[in-house]
Every structure is written in C-alpha cells, then in structure tokens.
Amino acid sequence: MTATTPYSGETVPAPEGFIWGAATAAHQIEGQNVNTSHWEYEYSENTTVQEPSGDAVDSYHRYPEDIALLAAGGLTAYRFSIEWARIEPEKGVVSRAQLDHYRRMIDTCRDAGVEPIVTLHHFTVPRWQGRDGGWYADDVVDRFRRYTETATAILDDVEWVVTINEPNMMVNQDEAKIDTDNGVNFPGPSPHVAQVIAAAHHASVEVLRGLGHVKAGWSVANQVFQAVPGFEKERDEWGYWREDYYLEQARDDDFIGVQSYLRTIIGADGPVPFPDDVERTLTGWEYYPEALGHALRHTREVTGGIPMMVTENGMATADDARRIDYTTGALQGLAAAVADGCDVRGYLHWSLLDNYEWGSFRPTFGLIGVDRETFVRTPKPSLAWLGDLAQRNVLPAP
C-alpha cells in the first residue's frame, strides 16, 4: 500500500452509526486570539514558548474552506472549540457577534453534511479569568457555569458537547502551587484544582442536560501508564491524579472523550526514559499506535463502561505515509477494543489542520497542510485514506 491508495488490507465493520471526523482547537487554528491569558503569556518578557501563535492558520476567517475540505475528504464530523475569551471578553460582558460567529460554524457544518461536535473549553481562559487566578479563582465554577449557559444559545441542534478538554493536562503542573488540601507547595498535579475543575465540569453538564438533546462529557488525555515489573503500586499512585480521578468523574456523564497518543512507563521514581533508538514523533513521543486500544480498555474499566468517543488521536510527523501507518495501528487497536465489548461511538483524528502546537508550528499533526505564509490549504493523502474508511464505515482488522 502506498500513501495515495485506499486501505487494501482486511477490514471489519465499524459499529453502526460510527462517527468519523477530525478535531481542532480554537487557539491553535483561529489566529489573533488576543484576549486569552495564553496570548498574554506568549508575548510576555519571560515567556518560554518558542514562537507565539500570531495568526495561527487563520481558520477564524477560513473555516468554511476547512469544513468543505473535511467533507470533500469523506469525513462526516468536525470537532472544534468555541473560545470563551471571545464570547466573554470581559467578566459578565457577552459578545453577541462572537456567538453568531460560532453559530455560523455550526450552520456551515450542517450545510456540508458534517456533524458539529463542540468543545466549550480547550485550554485557554480569558485574560480576566487568568488575572483572577484561572482555575484557582474562588468563583471559577460559577463563571464556567454561566459561560456554559451563554453558549447554550447556539447549541439548539448540537448533539455532542465536550465541556472541558484534557483537564488532567491543565492541572498537571510542573511548578509548585499552594494546595489547599495539603497546605504546602504541591509539585505536580493539584488535587485541589482537580476537584475544582471537576465541579466546573459537573455544573456545565447539568446546564447542557437541561437542553434535553445534548450528550455531554469531557475528554481526558489517556497516557497508558505501564509499570516496570514490580512497580505497579508506583504506577497506580502516579496515575491517579494525572488520569484516573478524571475518568472517575465521568461515570455519570453521557460519554467520555478518549485522547490517545502515547504510553508512559513508570518505575521507582516516575516515568522511565525510552531508549535512544526508539522511533519518535516530532513531539518527541514514542511511536506507539497500540496506545489507543489500551486507552479505550482502561477508560472502560475505570468509568464502568459509559459510551466513549475517540476525540483525539494522531501523530506529529512530516511523513504522511507514516501518519497513515500510525493511524492504521491505532484503528486496529480500536477495532480490537470494540470486539472486546468497548462501546466506542466515533473516531476524531487530531488534527484536521497543521496548526499551532502550544509553542511551535513545527509538530505537524494535520490531515491538511497549511502554508505558513499564504495559508493555502493542501489536503494530504492521509485525509482521503481516512475518508475512504469513513465512507465504507470499516476499520482495519486487528
């Protein structure tokens, strides 16, 4: 098989009604997202980012083309995020124009025969929320509830809503913070913030369920924690506040988003480095497509079996043929998990576009390439390859 031909190997049917699509995030594609605390950080004197987001890939203006390319490629769902900092530029101030903008995105999806899957929060907060302490702010749960209530104005025909993207990554801090549970500096994940963000999620789900038609859940970064033999206890302790707590919080949700890229091997003192000869992606992660199957099974185990959707999975590479190889392996793992009884409702590839990867444009995850100077979009063979599987509704056989 070459990178330009449909998958010709043995296939198995995907579940009936399986959703096939791709995902993006507002800050990574829109450009000029100036009212977020992340933009402020990118342009601060002490920033550690390699390059700021700037115009990103100008999808704020070019989203009709992006959605059209997704549909032409054979995919039928688009997960995108709406930007809190645009909708509520100052505390309590709602921009009707920005709500209308995101409503037009939903309508554009509908007109193209594409299912819109909307994420309310994908890492960024408004500057005013950042100044108030972000997820440490005393009123952040109420603020996020009110933001969700505001967003419902444009969600009248949206079935799938992700409240918060990868909450476990947002609170998986390297810096020390004062943690109110422990009363001391707590390097690493903060149980206090984990509980706050879970409360915000539950409040958001309650609002969304009030609409009567929305399936609501959040997405968790599944890191496939594996133990060096004999260090299973250390693995479980390492992983609880970094992943499993968030899976537990989803047990009463309508679904959970599974986001999988890699595995993490835990020894006596935490993650164990991989050997130098391991194949790595452009993000420095191990090439390990098997992670998705492991992530689905682990998520089912911890959540008790609520419906799952793969809301992100992909590979940062300049070699599109290798992207197809990775995705083949990931989908084979998904197929095996489904055969084992996992309730998986869809697969959304990360990402639709080469975009801004939180500090650099170098890691290219996209099914569509973007010229950094002209913003010209160029679909890659991987888009048509994945679209063919979608149109046939089949998965590569394990």
N, C-alpha and C positions, 0 to 999 in steps of 0.2 A: 504494500500500500504506500502511495506517495501522499504528500501533504495536500495534493489538489484533488484527490479522489474520495468518494464517499467510503465510509467504513464498510469493508467487504468481508469481515470476519463473521463468525457465528453470533447471532443476536438472540435475545429473549424479549418478549413483550414487556414494555413498561406498564405500570398499573393504569387502569382505565382512568381517563381524565387527568393524567400526569401533566404537570405544568413544566414547560421548557422555556427558559429565558436567560437573561443576563442582568447584572446588577451594576449600579454606580452609587456614588455618594456626592451630595451637593458640593461640598467644599473642594472635592477632588476634581470636579469637572466644570463647575459653573464659571469660575473666574470672578475676580474683583469682589470677593466675599468679605468686604472691608469691615463689617460690623461684628465679626466674631472675635472672641478672645484669642483664637488661634492665629488669625491675621495679625493681631497686635503683637503676638509672640514672634511670628515670622519676621517682623520688621523691627523688633526691639534690638537695642545695642548688644545685649547679652545672649542673643539667640544662638542656638546650636544647630539650627536647620541648615542644610547645605545650600538650599535655594528656596525662595518664597513661592507661594502658589501663583501670585500675579493673575494673569488672565486664564490660568489653568488651560482648559481646552475650549473655552468659550461656549460651553453647552447651554448656558443660560439663554443665549440667543439662538443656538443651533440645534436645540432639542428636536424640532420637527424632522430635521435630516437624520439625527441619531435614531429616532424611533422608526423612521422609514427604512433605514439600513438594517435595523434589527429585524423588522418584519420581512423585508426582502430576503434576508438570510435564512428565513424559515423558522425563526423563534417566535413565540407567541406570548411572552410575558416580559415585562420590564420592571425591575425593582429600582426605584430611585428614592432619594430622600428629599424632604422639604426642609427648608432652612429656618430654624427658629429665629435666628438673628435678622433675617429679612422680614419675617412675618411680625415680629415684635421688636422693632429696632430700639425702643426704649421701654422700660418697665411699664406695663399697662397700656402701651400705645400699639395698636394693631394697624398694620398696613393692608387695607382692602386691595390695593393694587397688587401686592405680592401674593395674597391669597388667590386673586384672579389668575396670576401667572401660573401658579401650580395647578389650578383648576384647568387651565388650557392644556397643560401637560397631560392631565388625566384624559381630557377630551381627545387630544391628539392620539393617545394610545388607543382609545375606543374606536376612533375613526380608522385606525390601521389594523384593527382586529387583534390588538395586543392587550393583555390583561395587566392593568397597573397594580403594582404591589408597592405600597407607600410606607416608607420609614419616616417616623417623626423626628428621630434624633440620631444622627450619625457623627458622634464625637464632638462636634462643635457646639459652643454655647454663645449667646450674645455677649458683647463686651460688658454690659451692665451686670449680667449674671456672673461673669468671671470676676469682676471687681468686687462683687458681693461674696465671693468665695467659691463659686462654682457649685459642686456637689456638697461642699461644706457649709453652704449658706443655710441659715436657720429656716428660711421659708421656701427652699427649693422644691420640696414635694408639692406644696400648694401652687408654686409657679408652674411646675410641669403639668399639673392637673389643668390649670387654666389655659396653658398653651394647647393642650390636647382638646379642650372644649372649643377653643378658637379654630383649630384645624378641622373639627367635625363639620364646619360649614361647607367644606369642599369634598367631603368623603361620602356623600349620599349614595353613590353607586360603587364604592370601592370595597371589595370583599376581604382582602388580605391587608392587614396593617401590622407593621413591626414597630413596637413602641420605642425601643432603645437598642441600638446596635452595639454588640460586644461590650456590655457593661463591665465584664471582667477585665477587659483591656484598659478601660478608663481608670479603674482604681488599682490596677496592678502597678503600683508606683515604685520607682527606684529611689526616689527621695524620701527622707523621713518626714512624717507628719505627726502632729499631735493627735492621738487617737483617744476619743472619749471613753471607749470601752476599757482601754488599758491604762490610761493616764500617763503614758510615756510615749516617746518617739517610737513609731512602729514602722521600721523599714519594710517595704514590700506592700502587699495588699492590705487595705484597711478594712477590717470588719465593720467599723462604724459607717464608712461610706458605702460599703456593700449593702448594709441594711437600709440606708437612706435611699440609695438608688433603686433597691427592690421595692420600697414603699412608693416611690415615684412611679415605677412600672405598674404596680397593682392599682394605683389611683388612675393611671391612664387607661388600663384595661377596663376598669369599671365604667369610665366615661364612654369608651368605644362600644362596649357591650350595650350601653343604653341606646345606641342607634338601632339595634335589633338585627342588623345584617352583617356586621363585621366579625371576621375571625381575627382575634388579637393575640399577639405573643411577642416575645423579644428574641433576639438572636445572640447566641453565645459562641465565643471563639473556643473551639474544641482542640485542645493541644495534644491529645493522645499521649497522656503520661504513661510511660512504661518504666518498669523498675529494673535496675541492675539486680540480678538474682540475690535475694537476701535482704533487699531494701524496699520491700513492698510497703512497710509501715511508713517509711520516709516518703515514698511516692504519694501515698494517700494523704498524708499531712500536707505535703507540698501543694497538692492539687485542690484541696478543699476550698480555700478562699480564693483560689485562682480559677476555679471552674465549677466544681460540684455544687457549691452553695447556690449558684445562679441557675443550675439545672433544677435543683430542688424547688426554687421559687416559681418555676414554670409548671409545676404539677397540675395546677387548676386552670391553666391557660388553654386557649383553643388550639394552639400549635406552638412549636418551638422552631426557631431558625437554627440550623446546624451550619457552622462555618469552619471549614477544614482546609488546611494547607500542609501540615507537617506533624511530626511527633516530637516528644521531648522525653529523653531518657533520664531518670532520676537515680542518683546514687546517694552516698552518705551526706554530701553537702549540697544537694540540689542538682541542677542539670549537669550532665556529663558531656563534654565536648565530643563531637564526632571526629573520626579520623580525617586526616588531611586529604585522603584520596576519595572521599565521598563526593558524589556529584552534588553540586549546589546550584540553587537558582540565583537570580540576580538580587534577591534579598538576602542571600547568604544562608538560606534554609536548605536542609537536606531534601533531595529529590525523593519523595516518598508518597506516591499516589495512593498507596494502601491505607493512608491515614483516614480517608473518608469512610470506608467501611467500618473501621474501628470506632470512629467518632459516632456513627449512627447507632451502633450497638451499645456503646457506653451511655449515650443520651437516653436511649430507650430504657436501659437498666435503672438510671437514676431518676428519670421523670415518671417512671411507671407505665410508659408506653403511649403518651399523648402523640397526636399526629406530628410528624416532622416535615420540614421543608429544608432542602439544602439552599440556604440563602447566599452563600459564597463558597466557591471552590475554584482554584485556578493555579497558575504557575507564572512567575515572573521570568520571562525568557525573551531573548531576541530571536530564537529559533522556533518558528511557528510549528514546524514538524514535531519538535519536542513537546510543544504545548499539546498537540493532538495526542502524542504518546501518553503524557501525564493524564489528560482527561479520559483517555481510554481506560487506563488503570483505575482511576477514581470511579468511573461509571461501572466498571466491573465489580468494584467493591460495593457500590450502591446496589447493584443487581443481586449480589450475594446476600446483602443485608435484607433486602426485600424478600428473597426466597426463604430467609430465616424468620420471617414474620414481622420485620420492621415496617411500620406504617409511614411511608415516605410519599409525600404529595407532589413534590416537584424538585427540579434542579435548576438553579440560577448560577450561571458562570460568572466568576469575577475575573475580568471585568468586561463590560461592553466595549469600553474605550481604553486605550493607553492614557493614563491620567497622572495626576499629582499624588504621589505615594508618601504623603506626610513628611516632606522634607526634600524630596527629589523626584524628578521626572524619569530618572534612569530605569527603575524597575518597571518593565512593560508587561502588564497582565492582559492587555486588551485583545479582543477578537477583531477589533478595528484599530488600525494605526492612525495616528494624528500627527500631521506635520506641525512642528512646534512654532514655525514662523507664520504659516499661512492658514493653519487649522484645517487644511484639506484632510478629509477622511478617506481612508483606504481599507476596505474590508480585507481581512486576511483569510487564507484558505480554511483556517480553523472555524470561522463563522459558518461558512457553507457546510463544512463537515458536521458541525454540531446541529445545524439546522436540518440537515438530512435525517439525522437520528430523530429529531423532534417531529418532523413531518411523518415519519414512519412509526413514531412512538415506540421505538425499540431501544434496548440497552445492549452494549457489548456483553456477550455471555462471559460469566466468570471462568 
